[in-house]
Amino acid sequence: MRVLFIGTGDIGLPSLDWLLSTPKHTVVGVITQPDKPVGRKQVLTPPQIKVRALAAGLAVLQPLKIRHAVEELKAFNADVAVVIAYGQILSRAVLDVPPLGCLNVHTSLLPRHRGAAPIQAAIRDGDTETGVTIMFMDEGLDTGDILLMHRVAIACDETGGSLHDRLAQQAPAALEEALDLLATGNPPREKQDESKVTHVRKLTRQDGRLDWTRPAIELDRLVRAFTPWPGTSCMLKEAQMKIHRAQAIANAEVCPAPGTIVSANADGILVSCGNGLLNLSEVQIEGGRRLSAADFLRGHPLHAGDVLH
């Protein structure tokens, strides 16, 4: 089949690579978001999807609004569009361009975790599994009929970054199966159960502020879910402190007021929560480097009774 690839996020790179390597299909073009300024120097940087596509000799379009590029999309004469982490809503006019439709590769078990941050949400909410869902796109946000799912277990030490990478590697196999089913002319379609829908909005750094009144097990999941983005943090005196690694101690007997440091030594910085204790084992003070708790305490001594906010 002639495939039009529409995507921006790095999670789509393995799927694009597979499409470029398989003899089953031909990638006729790539649509991605415009280059964006990155870093403190705001250097204009292309999405890696664009870099990979240009290296393969593909035509790349970067419309500000894809709904204004319908005629350009038609010119690719694609049979189907594959959409992965593109970052724009597709209008009905866009969805109608490829005769076999637009397939979305979504990283959750729909209808759970529709929206912009399904990977972080699955860890944050304590799910034991997630996966890759291939669905037929419609005008709603992740509301289309499901073609297939590939399930993935979530490890007890999973982070948002590690799960992102595992799902990225899982996606090509799911996509291959989906396109094979599409080629039969009678692919399965399953309506989503609207009674089981959950939604996840786009995350910001503010979402990573730790609320010490919450149970330690929830904060443990939050730290892992938001690593590396958007990160988690609290305030140590007047400075922001990022938390890169932490572990819940749920059955702790000594639990003073939430946010109170119970102990601080080479084993970690033990903080009281609404229920249980959270051991901070890797942190980073504002303007400083990422350090283990032992190394951090050498330059920033903390004591039992100090309070984090």
Secondary structure, 3 states (H helix, E strand, C coil): CEEEEEECCHHHHHHHHHHHHCCCCEEEEEECCCCEEECCCCEEECCHHHHHHHHCCCCEECCCCHHHCHHHHHCCCCCEEEEECCCCCCCHHHHCCCCCCEEEEECCCCCCCEECCHHHHHHHCCCCEEEEEEEECCCCCCCCCEEEEEEEECCCCCCHHHHHHHHHHHHHHHHHHHHHHHHCCCCCCECCCHHHCCEECCCCHHHHECCCCCEHHHHHHHHHHCCCCCCEEEEECCEEEEEEEEEEECCCCCCCCCCEEEEEECCEEEEECCECEEEEEEEEECCCCCEEHHHHHHHCCCCCCCEEC
